[in-house]
Amino acid sequence: MPSIRNRVLLSLSAGTAAATLTVGLAACGGATSTSTAATSADNAASGAVTVAALSNGAGTQTDIKVSEVAALHAELPASVAKSGQLVIGVGALPAGFPPLAYVGSDQQTLTGSEPDFGRLVAAVLGLKPVVQNSTWENLFVGIDSGRTDVGFANITDTEERKKKYDFASYRQDNLAFEVLKSSTWNFDGDYTNLAGRTVAVSSGTNQEKILLEWQTKLKAAGKQLTIKYFPDNNSTHLALTGGKIDAYFGPNPGIAYQITQDARTPNPTRNAGTYSGAGATLQGLIAATTKKDSGLVKPIADAVNYLIENGQYAKWLASWNLSNEAVSTSQVNPPGLPLTNS
C-alpha cells in the first residue's frame, strides 16, 4: 500500500469493504474520469444544491439553499476565480465507498456525501463544481499537477501529508461500534465496557490496532475481550445479525450506511458509540485537501464555516446520517496524525 495511503485512510481502506456489505457498485471509466455529480445542473445561480440524490437509500434527498458569498469569492486565487470553476477530486474508483462517494441508483452518476459537500462549497464561492473521479493514487497526482483544485475524498489530516498539502477540516474522522438495534450495550467512550464482549474487526486496520490495545489492557485487569475475524464483510454482518458477535468495530461512515440498509430487515442495527480514528489523545479530522501554498485553503475553510454558521452544513450531514461527525468550525491545517502514527 503506497505511503500516502498508510493507515490514515481509515474510512476508505476499511470503510470501502464495510460499505460493500450489501452493495457492489462499480464506477465507470479508467484511472480518471470527469463524473456527473448528482443533479450537477444546480449551481450558485440556482440558489439550491440537491444532496443525497440517487443515493439508493443511503441518504435522504434534500434541497439546500445556498448562494454565492461575494466576500468569499473575492478571497479566491486569481487563477481559480478566472476559471469560474472548482475542480473537485474524488478518489472513488474503481468500486466507490458508500455513503461517501459511489455510483448512484442510475448506475452512472457519482453521488455521496463527499462530492455533495464539494458542490456546496463551490456554490458559496460562486464557482461551477466540476467533479473528477479517479483512483485514490491519481487523486493526489491531480492535486500535485494542478489539474485538480481540491480533494473532497475522506482524506485524513496528517502531519506527513502537510509536507505537500494544505487542509481545511470539515468532518470528524471517527470509528464506531455497530450492534443489533435490540442490544442494550453501549460503548460510552470507555473501553472497559468491552469486558466480556465479542467484537469483530477487519485485520490490518487501525481499528484492529486500537482494539488489540484495549484487549491487552483488559487482560492485565483480569478481564476478557474476545476479538473475531471473518473472511469478508458479508460474513461479519451475518455473524452480527446471527448473534455470534456482540459488535462490529469499523469506520463510522460505513456503519452509518449499513444501518440504513438494515433498517427494514428483520435484524436492524444501530450505532453504539464512536471513537476518534486518531486514538485517545487526538480527534482525527477529515479535510478538504489543496496543493500546499496554492492560496485556496483559506477561502475553502471560510466557505465551510459559512455553511456551518448558516445551517446548511448540519442539513448536509443529516441527509447522509453523519451528524455524529460534525465539527464546530473548519480549521486551516489543524493538528494532524503525528509522523510516528501515519
Secondary structure, DSSP 8 states (H G I E B T S, - for coil): --GGGTTT-HHHHHHHHHHTTS------SSSEEEE-BTTTT--GGGTEEEESTT-TTSS--EEEE----HHHHTTS-HHHHHHTEEEEEEEEETT-BTTTBEE-TTSSSEESHHHHHHHHHHHHTT-EEEEEEEEHHHHHHHHHHTS-SEE-S--B-BTTGGGTEEEEEEEE-EEEEEEETT-----TT-GGGGTT-EEE--TTSHHHHHHHHHHHHHHHTT---EEE--SSHHHHHHHHHTTS-SEEEEEHHHHHHHHHHHTTSSS-EEEEEEEETT-TT---EEEEEEETTSS-HHHHHHHHHHHHHTTHHHHHHHHTT-GGG--SS--BS---B-GGG-
